Amino acid sequence: MNIPETRLSVNLNKVALLRNSRALGIPSVVRAGVIALEAGARGLTVHPRPDERHIRPHDVYDLADLVRAHPHVEYNIEGNPFENMLAYAHKVRPHQCTLVPDDPTQFTSDHGWDLVRDGQRLRPVIAELKSLGIRVSLFMDAVAENMARAVDVGADCVELYTEPYAKAFSTPEQREVIAQFARAAAAARQAGLTVNAGHDLNQGNLTAFIAAVKPVAEVSIGHALIADALESGLTATVRAYMGAIARGNAATEGA
């Protein structure tokens, strides 16, 4: 079976967080995006929050201009659709919006959607985004039984929330947890959804995840990648992550 290439989308939030600590405009979020793309990344991700703790409105628009100059690159805007995401979507028309159920005061995303509770209010939001030509991905826990609900509310993709996998990596629970992710991904694909993944993936755990769960269309990685870049440089780090993805895609099934 030919396994489609897994895209690496570099999340630039932590570059913006560092920049915002001083009023100097450095490091440049756009320049970081340029370096990532020149190193071979296939996408850029931002997650603007209402408090503008990292990504700010001008970043969203500046990066949209950058991506338009690179036709092979995808732009992904993450966020809570009941906060500030829809305004960005209308102005920027990114390739993909990843809808995340985080509270404005939340430190970081820590769970997927409860579609039994939130499905009805997500339906019109998803329909609105799709009417703009935007692919819609839902941030979901790795529960196979919930994937059909994502289709029912109109989603095109799911992004599997991978922190439980990252916590289980290199522990006795790893095999059981990765099997849960593989089942959820298989259920999503069976339902007609594209499978993305993100949260706490890093160079150490990425290859094993891709190998077990493939095909994964996209991984969105920010915190670990930017942390690694402080030691190795952004160009070398992006290439290292792409190498980890390639090894996972090339792994023999069941190995």
N, C-alpha and C positions, 0 to 999 in steps of 0.2 A: 504494500500500500504506500502511495506517495503521501508523505506527511507535509502539509503546508508549512511554510516558514512561519515561525513565531516572531511577531514584531516586538521589539523593545521600545516602549514609550517611556521617555525620561521625564519624571515628575520634577519640576523646577521649584517647588514650594520652598525647600530649604535654602536654595540660593537667595530667594527673596527674603527669607527670614534673617539671614546674615546681613544682607544689604540694609534692611530696615533698622538694624541696630545703630547705624550712624546715618547722618544726613549727607553722605558723599556720593551716593549713587553707585557704589561699588560693593560687591561684585555686580556686574551687569547680568540681569536675567536673560536678556536677549543674546548677549555674547555667549553665555553658557549654553543657550539653545543652539546657537550656530556651531559651537565646538562639538556638541553632542551629535548633531546631524552630520557634520563633516567626518566624525568618527564612525558613522554608519547607523546610528539610531534611526528607526523608522517612524517615530512619533514623539510628540511632546504633550505632556499632561500638566494641567494646572488645577488646583482646587481652591478657588477664591472663597474666603469666608467673610461674613458680614463685618467682622471687626478688623479686617485687612491686616491681620497679624503677619502675613507673609505676602501672598500674591495680592496686588492692588489692581484697580481697574485698568490703568494704563498698561500694566503687564499683559493682561488678557488681550488688549487690542494690538499692542506691539508684537506679541508672539503670533497673532493671527496674520499680521503683515508678513512676518518672517516665513510662516508656513505657506502662504500663498506664492512665495517665490520658490518653493520646493514642491512641485506637483506630486512627488512620490511619498510625501510625508503626511501623516495624519495628525490632526489636532483634536485632543480630548479634553473637554472641560468637565470636571467632577464637581459635585455639590448637592446640597439639599434643594430640590426643586421648589420647595415652599419658602425658601429664603431669597437669594439673589440670582439664582442660576438662569431663570428664564429671560431676564433682561439681557444677559450676556449672550445667550443663545440667539436671540432675535437680531442682535447687532453684529455678531461674529459669524454665525452659521458654521460652527465647527463640524468636523466629520462625525464626531461622536459626543454624546453627553452621557456621562455615567452618573446615575442618580443614587445618592448616598443618604441614608437616614440619620445624619448626625445633627445634634443640637448645636446652635451657634456658639455655645460656651464650651463645647466638648473639646478635650485636648487633641484627640485624634479619632478617626473612625474605629469603632470597636464592635460592630455587629451589622448584619444584613437586614433587609426589609422583612417585616412581618406582613405578608400580602393578604392574609386573612383580615387583618386590622386595617391596612393602608391601601389595599388594592383598588378600592372604588375611587378614592381621591387621586390615585396615581393615573388612572385611565385617561382623564382629559388632558393631563400634563403630557403624558407620553404621546397622545394623539396630536397635540399641538406641536411638539418637537418634531415628530415625523412629518407633519405637514410642511415643515421648513426644510425637509430633506436631510434631517439629522438622524443618524443611527442612535438608538437608545439602548443603553446597557443598565441593568439593575445590579447593585451591589448586594450579593446574596451569601448567606451561610451555606456551607456545603451539605445541604439536606436534599437528597435525591427527590423526595416526595414533593418538594416545593417548586421544582423547576417548571412543571406544567402550569402552575399559577402565574409564573412570569410571562409565559406565552399568552395566557388568558387576558392579562392586562395590556398586552400589546408590545411587550419588549422584543427587541431583536437579539439581544445578547444578555448574558449574565457575567458579572465579574465576581469570581469566587473569592471570598474574604479569607486570606491565607494565613492570618496570624496563628490560628490553632495548629496548622501544619508547622509553622516556624517554631512554635514552642515545643512541639513533639519531636522535632528533628534531632537525630542522634540520641534518642531515648528509647526505652522499650516500647513506647506507644507509637513510634513512627509508622510501623507497618500498618497498624489498624487505622490510624488517622489518614494516611495517604490513600488507603483503600476506600475510605469514606469520600475523599475528594474525587477519586476516580469514578465511583458510582454516581456522584452528583453530576460530574461532567458528562458521563455517558447518558444520564437521564436528560440533561439539558440538550445534548445533541439529538437525542431521539425525539425530543419535543420540537426540534427545528431551530434551536438557539445556537448562536455562536458562543464559545467559551473563552472568556478572558480571566485573568487572575491578578491579584495584587494585595499587598500589605505584608511587610516584614520579609519579603523575599530578598535573598542576598546571594553573593557568589558561592557561598558554601552550600546552600540548600536548593538552589535554583535548578541545577541539572537533574537532580533526582525527582523534583516535582514535575518538570517537563516530561521526563522519561515515563513517569507513571500515569500522567493525566493527558498526554497528547492525544489529539491535536489541540493545542492552546493557541488561539489566534493572536493574543497580545498579553504581555505582562507589563504592568505599569509599576515602575520602581523609582523611588526618590530618596528616602532617608539613607538607606544603606549605600546606595550608589554615590551620593554626594559625600558621605562620610569616607568611603573608600577613595574618592577623588582627592581628598585632602592629603592622602598619603601617596597616591600613585599618579595623580593628574587625571583630569577629566577624560582626555582622549584615550589614554591607556585603559581607564576603568570602563568606559563604554564598550571598548573592544573586548575586554575581559568578560563582561556580562553577555555580550553577543556570542562569545565562544562557549560560555556555559549553556546558553540556550541551544546552540548548534549541537553540542554533545548530548543534550537531552533528546533532541529530535532524532539524532542518529542512533540512539541506544536501541538495542534489540529488545523487542517486546518480551517482558518477563525476566529480563536480565537483572 
